[in-house]
Amino acid sequence: MSILQVENIKKSFDNVEVLKDISFTLNKGEVLSIIGSSGSGKTTLLRCLNFLEFAENGRIIVDDELLVDFALHDKQNDASLRQKRLNFGLVFQSFNLFPQYSILKNLTLAVELLDGVKKKDKEKIKEINQRALDLLKRVGLEDKVDAYPCQLSGGQQQRVAIARALMLSPKILCFDEPTSALDPELTGEVLRVIRELRDGNTTMIIVTHEMNFAKNVSDKVIFMADGIIEEEGTPTELFDNPKSERLKEFLSSSLKD
């Protein structure tokens, strides 16, 4: 069953076309990895899906509901934009945790603001805190609940960022190069958490430069080049039997690195 349909997304910056008519579908519970060289449009696509950038054209449909038709969209007067964003959770490559708040508060803040929770709403606060504790346990950080981001390693901060994204129960969890800011020895702990989420039937889109990880964890892989989908298919199709010369060259270079 299709949970996401992306149709004909086009995006330009200063008259340079970064995304050129991008279309794909994703089924519930599937993991899609997006690979490609720097500048191919991967992160811009992810940002358009999360409404951090606005395309000039194209449609995004989630659970058969039209979220946006960019050609008709007036972002200045879209009061429902925040609600639309809740369909997606985004984990940034640089963590983006709030340094002034504890790990627990980093997880609970957005939920409390969205729900209009007041200090007097003790039962609601208790419920939100328990959900945060459950998620921290899920990513192996239940002992860091009172710590601050500066007291955590990069891998631990990224695991907190994953738990925070899950707090709002997004339909689709997106990762933008989740290990690119980490030392090699910390990469494994983050990739393990993502594997566990996959086993838990979480629908995910992962922009990644980790080719072996993409091959092993994905149901689908998209290879982007110069703003287009150059090739897409199963990991076996793309990694073991690439058709386009661009993909062959990319894989040869990536695996060599």
CYANA upper distance limits for C-alpha pairs under 8 A (distance plus 0.5 A):
  1 MET  CA     27 ASN  CA      5.80
  1 MET  CA     28 LYS  CA      6.58
  2 SER  CA     25 THR  CA      7.21
  2 SER  CA     26 LEU  CA      6.19
  2 SER  CA     27 ASN  CA      4.60
  2 SER  CA     28 LYS  CA      6.58
  2 SER  CA     63 ASP  CA      7.48
  2 SER  CA     64 ASP  CA      8.48
  3 ILE  CA     25 THR  CA      8.29
  3 ILE  CA     26 LEU  CA      6.50
  3 ILE  CA     27 ASN  CA      5.61
  3 ILE  CA     28 LYS  CA      5.65
  3 ILE  CA     61 ILE  CA      8.47
  3 ILE  CA     62 VAL  CA      5.92
  3 ILE  CA     63 ASP  CA      5.21
  3 ILE  CA     64 ASP  CA      7.74
  4 LEU  CA     25 THR  CA      6.04
  4 LEU  CA     26 LEU  CA      5.59
  4 LEU  CA     27 ASN  CA      7.20
  4 LEU  CA     60 ILE  CA      7.86
  4 LEU  CA     61 ILE  CA      6.23
  4 LEU  CA     62 VAL  CA      5.19
  4 LEU  CA     63 ASP  CA      6.97
  4 LEU  CA     64 ASP  CA      8.35
  5 GLN  CA     23 SER  CA      8.07
  5 GLN  CA     24 PHE  CA      6.65
  5 GLN  CA     25 THR  CA      5.04
  5 GLN  CA     26 LEU  CA      7.15
  5 GLN  CA     59 ARG  CA      8.48
  5 GLN  CA     60 ILE  CA      6.44
  5 GLN  CA     61 ILE  CA      5.51
  5 GLN  CA     62 VAL  CA      7.03
  6 VAL  CA     22 ILE  CA      7.76
  6 VAL  CA     23 SER  CA      5.48
  6 VAL  CA     24 PHE  CA      5.77
  6 VAL  CA     25 THR  CA      6.65
  6 VAL  CA     58 GLY  CA      8.02
  6 VAL  CA     59 ARG  CA      6.53
  6 VAL  CA     60 ILE  CA      5.41
  6 VAL  CA     61 ILE  CA      7.02
  7 GLU  CA     21 ASP  CA      8.13
  7 GLU  CA     22 ILE  CA      6.98
  7 GLU  CA     23 SER  CA      4.93
  7 GLU  CA     24 PHE  CA      7.25
  7 GLU  CA     58 GLY  CA      5.90
  7 GLU  CA     59 ARG  CA      5.60
  7 GLU  CA     60 ILE  CA      6.99
  8 ASN  CA     20 LYS  CA      8.25
  8 ASN  CA     21 ASP  CA      4.73
  8 ASN  CA     22 ILE  CA      5.40
  8 ASN  CA     23 SER  CA      5.66
  8 ASN  CA     57 ASN  CA      7.33
  8 ASN  CA     58 GLY  CA      5.06
  8 ASN  CA     59 ARG  CA      7.29
  9 ILE  CA     19 LEU  CA      7.20
  9 ILE  CA     20 LYS  CA      7.30
  9 ILE  CA     21 ASP  CA      5.43
  9 ILE  CA     22 ILE  CA      5.29
  9 ILE  CA     23 SER  CA      7.15
  9 ILE  CA     55 ALA  CA      7.00
  9 ILE  CA     56 GLU  CA      8.15
  9 ILE  CA     57 ASN  CA      6.01
  9 ILE  CA     58 GLY  CA      4.61
  9 ILE  CA     59 ARG  CA      7.22
 10 LYS  CA     17 GLU  CA      7.97
 10 LYS  CA     18 VAL  CA      8.03
 10 LYS  CA     19 LEU  CA      5.37
 10 LYS  CA     20 LYS  CA      5.49
 10 LYS  CA     21 ASP  CA      5.64
 10 LYS  CA     22 ILE  CA      7.25
 10 LYS  CA     55 ALA  CA      6.17
 10 LYS  CA     56 GLU  CA      6.30
 10 LYS  CA     57 ASN  CA      5.66
 10 LYS  CA     58 GLY  CA      6.88
 11 LYS  CA     17 GLU  CA      6.49
 11 LYS  CA     18 VAL  CA      6.12
 11 LYS  CA     19 LEU  CA      5.38
 11 LYS  CA     20 LYS  CA      7.49
 11 LYS  CA     54 PHE  CA      7.98
 11 LYS  CA     55 ALA  CA      5.11
 11 LYS  CA     56 GLU  CA      6.10
 11 LYS  CA     57 ASN  CA      7.71
 12 SER  CA     16 VAL  CA      5.68
 12 SER  CA     17 GLU  CA      4.66
 12 SER  CA     18 VAL  CA      5.72
 12 SER  CA     19 LEU  CA      7.32
 12 SER  CA     55 ALA  CA      8.05
 12 SER  CA     56 GLU  CA      8.02
 13 PHE  CA     17 GLU  CA      7.05
 13 PHE  CA     18 VAL  CA      7.44
 17 GLU  CA    227 GLY  CA      7.83
 18 VAL  CA     40 SER  CA      8.00
 18 VAL  CA     41 GLY  CA      6.24
 18 VAL  CA     44 THR  CA      8.18
 18 VAL  CA    226 ASP  CA      7.63
 18 VAL  CA    227 GLY  CA      5.56
 19 LEU  CA     41 GLY  CA      6.51
 19 LEU  CA     44 THR  CA      8.19
 19 LEU  CA     45 LEU  CA      7.72
 19 LEU  CA    226 ASP  CA      8.33
 19 LEU  CA    227 GLY  CA      4.77
 19 LEU  CA    228 ILE  CA      6.88
 20 LYS  CA    227 GLY  CA      5.79
 20 LYS  CA    228 ILE  CA      5.98
 21 ASP  CA     58 GLY  CA      8.20
 21 ASP  CA    228 ILE  CA      7.51
 22 ILE  CA    227 GLY  CA      8.43
 22 ILE  CA    228 ILE  CA      6.78
 22 ILE  CA    229 ILE  CA      7.14
 26 LEU  CA     30 GLU  CA      7.18
 26 LEU  CA     32 LEU  CA      7.88
 27 ASN  CA    203 THR  CA      8.25
 28 LYS  CA    202 THR  CA      8.41
 28 LYS  CA    203 THR  CA      6.26
 29 GLY  CA    198 ARG  CA      8.14
 29 GLY  CA    201 ASN  CA      5.18
 29 GLY  CA    202 THR  CA      5.64
 29 GLY  CA    203 THR  CA      4.74
 29 GLY  CA    204 MET  CA      8.02
 30 GLU  CA    198 ARG  CA      8.39
 30 GLU  CA    201 ASN  CA      7.87
 30 GLU  CA    202 THR  CA      7.77
 30 GLU  CA    203 THR  CA      5.58
 30 GLU  CA    204 MET  CA      7.04
 30 GLU  CA    218 SER  CA      8.03
 30 GLU  CA    219 ASP  CA      6.36
 30 GLU  CA    220 LYS  CA      8.17
 31 VAL  CA    198 ARG  CA      7.56
 31 VAL  CA    202 THR  CA      8.33
 31 VAL  CA    203 THR  CA      6.26
 31 VAL  CA    204 MET  CA      5.23
 31 VAL  CA    205 ILE  CA      6.44
 31 VAL  CA    206 ILE  CA      8.03
 31 VAL  CA    217 VAL  CA      7.67
 31 VAL  CA    218 SER  CA      5.43
 31 VAL  CA    219 ASP  CA      5.77
 31 VAL  CA    220 LYS  CA      7.00
 32 LEU  CA    204 MET  CA      6.66
 32 LEU  CA    205 ILE  CA      5.26
 32 LEU  CA    206 ILE  CA      6.66
 32 LEU  CA    218 SER  CA      6.12
 32 LEU  CA    219 ASP  CA      6.60
 32 LEU  CA    220 LYS  CA      5.32
 32 LEU  CA    221 VAL  CA      6.08
 32 LEU  CA    222 ILE  CA      7.90
 33 SER  CA    205 ILE  CA      6.30
 33 SER  CA    206 ILE  CA      5.14
 33 SER  CA    207 VAL  CA      6.29
 33 SER  CA    208 THR  CA      7.32
 33 SER  CA    214 ALA  CA      6.38
 33 SER  CA    218 SER  CA      6.54
 33 SER  CA    220 LYS  CA      6.94
 33 SER  CA    221 VAL  CA      5.31
 33 SER  CA    222 ILE  CA      6.80
 34 ILE  CA     42 LYS  CA      7.19
 34 ILE  CA    205 ILE  CA      7.85
 34 ILE  CA    206 ILE  CA      6.53
 34 ILE  CA    207 VAL  CA      5.23
 34 ILE  CA    208 THR  CA      6.95
 34 ILE  CA    221 VAL  CA      6.34
 34 ILE  CA    222 ILE  CA      5.30
 34 ILE  CA    223 PHE  CA      6.48
 34 ILE  CA    224 MET  CA      7.67
 35 ILE  CA     42 LYS  CA      7.80
 35 ILE  CA    207 VAL  CA      6.67
 35 ILE  CA    208 THR  CA      6.40
 35 ILE  CA    209 HIS  CA      6.91
 35 ILE  CA    211 MET  CA      8.49
 35 ILE  CA    221 VAL  CA      7.87
 35 ILE  CA    222 ILE  CA      6.72
 35 ILE  CA    223 PHE  CA      5.46
 35 ILE  CA    224 MET  CA      6.80
 36 GLY  CA     40 SER  CA      6.61
 36 GLY  CA     42 LYS  CA      7.73
 36 GLY  CA    209 HIS  CA      8.17
 36 GLY  CA    223 PHE  CA      5.96
 36 GLY  CA    224 MET  CA      5.56
 36 GLY  CA    225 ALA  CA      6.62
 36 GLY  CA    250 PHE  CA      7.78
 37 SER  CA    224 MET  CA      8.22
 37 SER  CA    225 ALA  CA      7.46
 37 SER  CA    250 PHE  CA      7.86
 39 GLY  CA    226 ASP  CA      7.61
 40 SER  CA    224 MET  CA      6.25
 40 SER  CA    225 ALA  CA      5.17
 40 SER  CA    226 ASP  CA      5.17
 40 SER  CA    227 GLY  CA      5.80
 40 SER  CA    228 ILE  CA      8.24
 41 GLY  CA     45 LEU  CA      6.61
 41 GLY  CA    224 MET  CA      7.53
 41 GLY  CA    225 ALA  CA      7.95
 41 GLY  CA    226 ASP  CA      7.40
 41 GLY  CA    227 GLY  CA      5.59
 41 GLY  CA    228 ILE  CA      8.38
 42 LYS  CA     46 LEU  CA      6.98
 42 LYS  CA    207 VAL  CA      7.09
 42 LYS  CA    224 MET  CA      7.36
 43 THR  CA     47 ARG  CA      6.63
 43 THR  CA    176 ASP  CA      7.04
 43 THR  CA    207 VAL  CA      7.63
 44 THR  CA     48 CYS  CA      6.66
 44 THR  CA     53 GLU  CA      7.81
 45 LEU  CA     49 LEU  CA      6.83
 46 LEU  CA     50 ASN  CA      6.92
 46 LEU  CA    174 CYS  CA      7.89
 46 LEU  CA    176 ASP  CA      7.91
 46 LEU  CA    207 VAL  CA      8.49
 47 ARG  CA     51 PHE  CA      6.55
 47 ARG  CA     52 LEU  CA      5.48
 47 ARG  CA     53 GLU  CA      5.95
 48 CYS  CA     52 LEU  CA      6.40
 48 CYS  CA     53 GLU  CA      5.22
 48 CYS  CA     54 PHE  CA      6.16
 48 CYS  CA     55 ALA  CA      6.93
 49 LEU  CA     60 ILE  CA      7.91
 49 LEU  CA     88 PHE  CA      8.22
 50 ASN  CA     85 ARG  CA      6.29
 50 ASN  CA     88 PHE  CA      6.64
 50 ASN  CA     89 GLY  CA      8.22
 50 ASN  CA     90 LEU  CA      7.84
 51 PHE  CA     81 LEU  CA      8.47
 51 PHE  CA     85 ARG  CA      7.08
 54 PHE  CA     70 PHE  CA      7.56
 55 ALA  CA     70 PHE  CA      6.43
 55 ALA  CA     71 ALA  CA      8.47
 56 GLU  CA     70 PHE  CA      6.32
 56 GLU  CA     71 ALA  CA      6.29
 57 ASN  CA     69 ASP  CA      7.74
 57 ASN  CA     70 PHE  CA      5.45
 57 ASN  CA     71 ALA  CA      5.15
 58 GLY  CA     69 ASP  CA      6.39
 58 GLY  CA     70 PHE  CA      5.94
 58 GLY  CA     71 ALA  CA      7.04
 59 ARG  CA     66 LEU  CA      7.86
 59 ARG  CA     67 LEU  CA      8.10
 59 ARG  CA     68 VAL  CA      6.08
 59 ARG  CA     69 ASP  CA      4.93
 59 ARG  CA     70 PHE  CA      6.59
 60 ILE  CA     66 LEU  CA      6.71
 60 ILE  CA     67 LEU  CA      6.15
 60 ILE  CA     68 VAL  CA      6.00
 60 ILE  CA     69 ASP  CA      7.30
 61 ILE  CA     65 GLU  CA      5.85
 61 ILE  CA     66 LEU  CA      4.90
 61 ILE  CA     67 LEU  CA      5.97
 61 ILE  CA     68 VAL  CA      7.74
 62 VAL  CA     66 LEU  CA      7.07
 62 VAL  CA     67 LEU  CA      7.20
 62 VAL  CA     87 ASN  CA      8.26
 67 LEU  CA     84 LYS  CA      7.01
 68 VAL  CA     73 HIS  CA      7.26
 69 ASP  CA     73 HIS  CA      6.41
 74 ASP  CA     78 ASP  CA      6.80
 75 LYS  CA     81 LEU  CA      8.24
 80 SER  CA     84 LYS  CA      6.79
 81 LEU  CA     85 ARG  CA      6.78
 82 ARG  CA     86 LEU  CA      7.16
 83 GLN  CA     87 ASN  CA      8.05
 85 ARG  CA     89 GLY  CA      8.28
 86 LEU  CA    168 LEU  CA      7.48
 86 LEU  CA    169 SER  CA      8.45
 86 LEU  CA    170 PRO  CA      6.35
 87 ASN  CA    170 PRO  CA      5.41
 87 ASN  CA    171 LYS  CA      5.65
 87 ASN  CA    172 ILE  CA      6.88
 88 PHE  CA    170 PRO  CA      5.52
 88 PHE  CA    171 LYS  CA      6.53
 88 PHE  CA    172 ILE  CA      5.43
 88 PHE  CA    173 LEU  CA      6.25
 88 PHE  CA    174 CYS  CA      7.37
 89 GLY  CA    165 ALA  CA      5.60
 89 GLY  CA    166 LEU  CA      7.41
 89 GLY  CA    168 LEU  CA      8.14
 89 GLY  CA    169 SER  CA      8.44
 89 GLY  CA    170 PRO  CA      5.88
 89 GLY  CA    171 LYS  CA      8.32
 89 GLY  CA    172 ILE  CA      6.85
 89 GLY  CA    173 LEU  CA      5.20
 89 GLY  CA    174 CYS  CA      6.29
 90 LEU  CA    165 ALA  CA      6.76
 90 LEU  CA    173 LEU  CA      6.63
 90 LEU  CA    174 CYS  CA      5.21
 90 LEU  CA    175 PHE  CA      6.34
 90 LEU  CA    176 ASP  CA      8.00
 91 VAL  CA     95 PHE  CA      7.43
 91 VAL  CA    158 GLN  CA      8.48
 91 VAL  CA    161 ALA  CA      6.64
 91 VAL  CA    162 ILE  CA      6.55
 91 VAL  CA    165 ALA  CA      7.05
 91 VAL  CA    173 LEU  CA      8.30
 91 VAL  CA    174 CYS  CA      6.66
 91 VAL  CA    175 PHE  CA      5.33
 91 VAL  CA    176 ASP  CA      6.79
 91 VAL  CA    178 PRO  CA      7.44
 92 PHE  CA     96 ASN  CA      7.25
 92 PHE  CA    161 ALA  CA      8.38
 92 PHE  CA    175 PHE  CA      6.87
 92 PHE  CA    176 ASP  CA      5.82
 92 PHE  CA    177 GLU  CA      7.79
 92 PHE  CA    178 PRO  CA      6.97
 93 GLN  CA    175 PHE  CA      8.14
 93 GLN  CA    176 ASP  CA      6.09
 93 GLN  CA    177 GLU  CA      5.80
 93 GLN  CA    178 PRO  CA      5.22
 93 GLN  CA    179 THR  CA      7.10
 93 GLN  CA    180 SER  CA      6.78
 93 GLN  CA    181 ALA  CA      6.66
 94 SER  CA    158 GLN  CA      8.47
 94 SER  CA    178 PRO  CA      8.48
 94 SER  CA    181 ALA  CA      6.74
 95 PHE  CA    157 GLN  CA      6.85
 95 PHE  CA    158 GLN  CA      5.94
 95 PHE  CA    161 ALA  CA      6.29
 96 ASN  CA    161 ALA  CA      8.04
 97 LEU  CA    106 ASN  CA      7.21
 97 LEU  CA    149 PRO  CA      7.39
 97 LEU  CA    157 GLN  CA      8.06
 97 LEU  CA    161 ALA  CA      7.30
 98 PHE  CA    106 ASN  CA      6.80
 98 PHE  CA    149 PRO  CA      8.00
 99 PRO  CA    148 TYR  CA      7.15
 99 PRO  CA    149 PRO  CA      6.14
 99 PRO  CA    150 CYS  CA      7.37
100 GLN  CA    148 TYR  CA      7.92
101 TYR  CA    105 LYS  CA      6.19
101 TYR  CA    106 ASN  CA      6.52
101 TYR  CA    148 TYR  CA      6.89
101 TYR  CA    149 PRO  CA      8.42
102 SER  CA    106 ASN  CA      6.66
102 SER  CA    145 VAL  CA      7.59
102 SER  CA    146 ASP  CA      6.05
102 SER  CA    147 ALA  CA      6.02
102 SER  CA    148 TYR  CA      5.11
102 SER  CA    149 PRO  CA      7.66
103 ILE  CA    107 LEU  CA      7.08
103 ILE  CA    144 LYS  CA      7.35
103 ILE  CA    145 VAL  CA      5.78
103 ILE  CA    146 ASP  CA      6.55
103 ILE  CA    147 ALA  CA      6.31
103 ILE  CA    148 TYR  CA      6.18
103 ILE  CA    149 PRO  CA      7.23
103 ILE  CA    160 VAL  CA      7.73
104 LEU  CA    108 THR  CA      6.84
104 LEU  CA    129 ASN  CA      7.88
104 LEU  CA    132 ALA  CA      7.18
104 LEU  CA    133 LEU  CA      8.06
104 LEU  CA    145 VAL  CA      5.62
104 LEU  CA    146 ASP  CA      6.93
105 LYS  CA    109 LEU  CA      6.06
106 ASN  CA    110 ALA  CA      8.46
106 ASN  CA    164 ARG  CA      7.43
107 LEU  CA    111 VAL  CA      8.41
107 LEU  CA    132 ALA  CA      6.52
107 LEU  CA    160 VAL  CA      8.35
107 LEU  CA    163 ALA  CA      7.61
107 LEU  CA    164 ARG  CA      5.16
107 LEU  CA    167 MET  CA      7.14
108 THR  CA    112 GLU  CA      6.65
108 THR  CA    128 ILE  CA      6.95
108 THR  CA    129 ASN  CA      7.13
108 THR  CA    132 ALA  CA      7.09
108 THR  CA    164 ARG  CA      8.31
108 THR  CA    167 MET  CA      8.04
109 LEU  CA    113 LEU  CA      6.72
110 ALA  CA    114 LEU  CA      6.56
111 VAL  CA    115 ASP  CA      6.49
111 VAL  CA    128 ILE  CA      8.05
111 VAL  CA    167 MET  CA      7.82
111 VAL  CA    168 LEU  CA      7.19
112 GLU  CA    116 GLY  CA      6.31
112 GLU  CA    117 VAL  CA      5.42
112 GLU  CA    118 LYS  CA      8.38
112 GLU  CA    125 ILE  CA      8.29
112 GLU  CA    128 ILE  CA      8.35
113 LEU  CA    117 VAL  CA      6.95
117 VAL  CA    121 ASP  CA      6.82
117 VAL  CA    124 LYS  CA      7.80
117 VAL  CA    125 ILE  CA      7.85
119 LYS  CA    125 ILE  CA      8.33
121 ASP  CA    125 ILE  CA      6.70
122 LYS  CA    126 LYS  CA      6.56
123 GLU  CA    127 GLU  CA      6.70
124 LYS  CA    128 ILE  CA      6.72
125 ILE  CA    129 ASN  CA      6.52
126 LYS  CA    130 GLN  CA      6.62
127 GLU  CA    131 ARG  CA      6.88
128 ILE  CA    132 ALA  CA      6.83
129 ASN  CA    133 LEU  CA      6.68
130 GLN  CA    134 ASP  CA      6.64
131 ARG  CA    135 LEU  CA      6.79
131 ARG  CA    167 MET  CA      7.87
132 ALA  CA    136 LEU  CA      6.66
132 ALA  CA    163 ALA  CA      8.15
132 ALA  CA    164 ARG  CA      8.41
132 ALA  CA    167 MET  CA      7.32
133 LEU  CA    137 LYS  CA      6.64
133 LEU  CA    142 GLU  CA      6.82
133 LEU  CA    145 VAL  CA      7.94
134 ASP  CA    138 ARG  CA      6.73
134 ASP  CA    142 GLU  CA      8.37
135 LEU  CA    139 VAL  CA      6.96
135 LEU  CA    163 ALA  CA      6.04
135 LEU  CA    166 LEU  CA      8.16
135 LEU  CA    167 MET  CA      8.11
136 LEU  CA    140 GLY  CA      6.60
136 LEU  CA    141 LEU  CA      5.48
136 LEU  CA    142 GLU  CA      5.42
136 LEU  CA    145 VAL  CA      8.12
136 LEU  CA    160 VAL  CA      7.55
136 LEU  CA    163 ALA  CA      6.74
137 LYS  CA    141 LEU  CA      6.05
137 LYS  CA    142 GLU  CA      5.10
139 VAL  CA    159 ARG  CA      6.60
139 VAL  CA    160 VAL  CA      8.06
139 VAL  CA    163 ALA  CA      7.44
139 VAL  CA    193 VAL  CA      6.64
141 LEU  CA    145 VAL  CA      7.77
141 LEU  CA    156 GLN  CA      8.04
141 LEU  CA    159 ARG  CA      8.46
141 LEU  CA    160 VAL  CA      8.21
147 ALA  CA    151 GLN  CA      6.91
147 ALA  CA    152 LEU  CA      8.21
148 TYR  CA    152 LEU  CA      7.63
149 PRO  CA    157 GLN  CA      6.87
152 LEU  CA    156 GLN  CA      6.21
152 LEU  CA    157 GLN  CA      6.51
153 SER  CA    157 GLN  CA      6.68
154 GLY  CA    158 GLN  CA      6.70
154 GLY  CA    181 ALA  CA      8.17
154 GLY  CA    182 LEU  CA      6.54
154 GLY  CA    186 LEU  CA      7.71
155 GLY  CA    159 ARG  CA      6.80
155 GLY  CA    182 LEU  CA      7.12
155 GLY  CA    186 LEU  CA      5.71
155 GLY  CA    187 THR  CA      7.21
155 GLY  CA    189 GLU  CA      7.10
155 GLY  CA    190 VAL  CA      6.64
156 GLN  CA    160 VAL  CA      6.78
156 GLN  CA    190 VAL  CA      8.49
157 GLN  CA    161 ALA  CA      6.73
158 GLN  CA    162 ILE  CA      6.80
158 GLN  CA    178 PRO  CA      7.88
158 GLN  CA    190 VAL  CA      7.42
159 ARG  CA    163 ALA  CA      6.83
159 ARG  CA    190 VAL  CA      6.72
159 ARG  CA    193 VAL  CA      7.95
160 VAL  CA    164 ARG  CA      6.59
161 ALA  CA    165 ALA  CA      6.73
162 ILE  CA    166 LEU  CA      6.88
163 ALA  CA    167 MET  CA      6.89
164 ARG  CA    168 LEU  CA      8.20
165 ALA  CA    169 SER  CA      8.17
165 ALA  CA    170 PRO  CA      8.08
165 ALA  CA    173 LEU  CA      7.99
166 LEU  CA    170 PRO  CA      6.99
166 LEU  CA    173 LEU  CA      8.19
171 LYS  CA    203 THR  CA      7.40
172 ILE  CA    202 THR  CA      7.91
172 ILE  CA    203 THR  CA      5.63
172 ILE  CA    204 MET  CA      6.00
172 ILE  CA    205 ILE  CA      7.79
173 LEU  CA    202 THR  CA      7.94
173 LEU  CA    203 THR  CA      6.77
173 LEU  CA    204 MET  CA      5.22
173 LEU  CA    205 ILE  CA      6.85
174 CYS  CA    204 MET  CA      6.16
174 CYS  CA    205 ILE  CA      5.24
174 CYS  CA    206 ILE  CA      6.31
174 CYS  CA    207 VAL  CA      8.46
175 PHE  CA    204 MET  CA      8.25
175 PHE  CA    205 ILE  CA      6.80
175 PHE  CA    206 ILE  CA      5.20
175 PHE  CA    207 VAL  CA      6.47
175 PHE  CA    208 THR  CA      8.48
176 ASP  CA    206 ILE  CA      6.86
176 ASP  CA    207 VAL  CA      5.52
176 ASP  CA    208 THR  CA      7.43
177 GLU  CA    206 ILE  CA      7.73
177 GLU  CA    207 VAL  CA      5.79
177 GLU  CA    208 THR  CA      5.22
177 GLU  CA    209 HIS  CA      7.37
178 PRO  CA    190 VAL  CA      8.23
178 PRO  CA    207 VAL  CA      8.39
178 PRO  CA    208 THR  CA      7.67
179 THR  CA    187 THR  CA      6.07
179 THR  CA    190 VAL  CA      7.67
179 THR  CA    191 LEU  CA      8.40
179 THR  CA    208 THR  CA      8.47
180 SER  CA    209 HIS  CA      8.40
182 LEU  CA    186 LEU  CA      6.48
182 LEU  CA    187 THR  CA      6.48
183 ASP  CA    187 THR  CA      7.00
184 PRO  CA    188 GLY  CA      8.03
186 LEU  CA    190 VAL  CA      7.68
187 THR  CA    191 LEU  CA      6.84
188 GLY  CA    192 ARG  CA      6.56
189 GLU  CA    193 VAL  CA      7.08
190 VAL  CA    194 ILE  CA      6.99
191 LEU  CA    195 ARG  CA      6.68
191 LEU  CA    213 PHE  CA      8.17
192 ARG  CA    196 GLU  CA      6.76
193 VAL  CA    197 LEU  CA      6.79
194 ILE  CA    198 ARG  CA      6.78
195 ARG  CA    199 ASP  CA      6.87
195 ARG  CA    217 VAL  CA      7.06
196 GLU  CA    200 GLY  CA      6.79
197 LEU  CA    201 ASN  CA      7.12
197 LEU  CA    202 THR  CA      6.14
198 ARG  CA    202 THR  CA      5.92
198 ARG  CA    203 THR  CA      7.92
198 ARG  CA    204 MET  CA      8.29
198 ARG  CA    217 VAL  CA      7.95
208 THR  CA    214 ALA  CA      7.73
210 GLU  CA    214 ALA  CA      6.70
211 MET  CA    215 LYS  CA      6.60
211 MET  CA    254 SER  CA      7.97
211 MET  CA    255 LEU  CA      7.99
212 ASN  CA    216 ASN  CA      6.69
213 PHE  CA    217 VAL  CA      6.44
214 ALA  CA    218 SER  CA      6.06
214 ALA  CA    221 VAL  CA      8.02
214 ALA  CA    235 PRO  CA      8.02
215 LYS  CA    235 PRO  CA      5.62
215 LYS  CA    236 THR  CA      8.00
215 LYS  CA    239 PHE  CA      7.56
216 ASN  CA    235 PRO  CA      8.12
218 SER  CA    234 THR  CA      8.23
218 SER  CA    235 PRO  CA      7.14
219 ASP  CA    234 THR  CA      6.52
219 ASP  CA    235 PRO  CA      7.38
220 LYS  CA    232 GLU  CA      7.78
220 LYS  CA    233 GLY  CA      6.04
220 LYS  CA    234 THR  CA      5.16
220 LYS  CA    235 PRO  CA      6.71
221 VAL  CA    232 GLU  CA      6.13
221 VAL  CA    233 GLY  CA      6.11
221 VAL  CA    234 THR  CA      6.39
221 VAL  CA    235 PRO  CA      6.42
221 VAL  CA    238 LEU  CA      7.69
222 ILE  CA    229 ILE  CA      7.10
222 ILE  CA    230 GLU  CA      8.32
222 ILE  CA    231 GLU  CA      6.62
222 ILE  CA    232 GLU  CA      4.90
222 ILE  CA    233 GLY  CA      7.28
223 PHE  CA    229 ILE  CA      6.43
223 PHE  CA    230 GLU  CA      6.27
223 PHE  CA    231 GLU  CA      5.79
223 PHE  CA    232 GLU  CA      6.58
223 PHE  CA    247 LEU  CA      7.60
224 MET  CA    228 ILE  CA      6.08
224 MET  CA    229 ILE  CA      5.11
224 MET  CA    230 GLU  CA      5.95
224 MET  CA    231 GLU  CA      7.70
225 ALA  CA    229 ILE  CA      7.07
225 ALA  CA    230 GLU  CA      6.50
225 ALA  CA    246 ARG  CA      8.32
230 GLU  CA    244 SER  CA      7.95
230 GLU  CA    246 ARG  CA      8.38
230 GLU  CA    247 LEU  CA      8.21
231 GLU  CA    238 LEU  CA      8.05
231 GLU  CA    243 LYS  CA      8.29
231 GLU  CA    244 SER  CA      7.68
231 GLU  CA    247 LEU  CA      8.06
232 GLU  CA    238 LEU  CA      7.43
233 GLY  CA    237 GLU  CA      6.38
233 GLY  CA    238 LEU  CA      6.72
234 THR  CA    238 LEU  CA      6.86
235 PRO  CA    239 PHE  CA      6.18
235 PRO  CA    240 ASP  CA      8.11
236 THR  CA    240 ASP  CA      5.70
236 THR  CA    241 ASN  CA      7.37
237 GLU  CA    241 ASN  CA      5.54
237 GLU  CA    242 PRO  CA      6.82
238 LEU  CA    242 PRO  CA      5.19
238 LEU  CA    243 LYS  CA      8.13
239 PHE  CA    251 LEU  CA      8.09
242 PRO  CA    247 LEU  CA      6.84
242 PRO  CA    248 LYS  CA      6.54
243 LYS  CA    247 LEU  CA      7.81
243 LYS  CA    248 LYS  CA      7.91
244 SER  CA    248 LYS  CA      6.90
245 GLU  CA    249 GLU  CA      6.62
246 ARG  CA    250 PHE  CA      6.61
247 LEU  CA    251 LEU  CA      6.53
248 LYS  CA    252 SER  CA      6.57
249 GLU  CA    253 SER  CA      6.66
250 PHE  CA    254 SER  CA      6.48
251 LEU  CA    255 LEU  CA      6.34
252 SER  CA    256 LYS  CA      6.59
253 SER  CA    257 ASP  CA      6.77
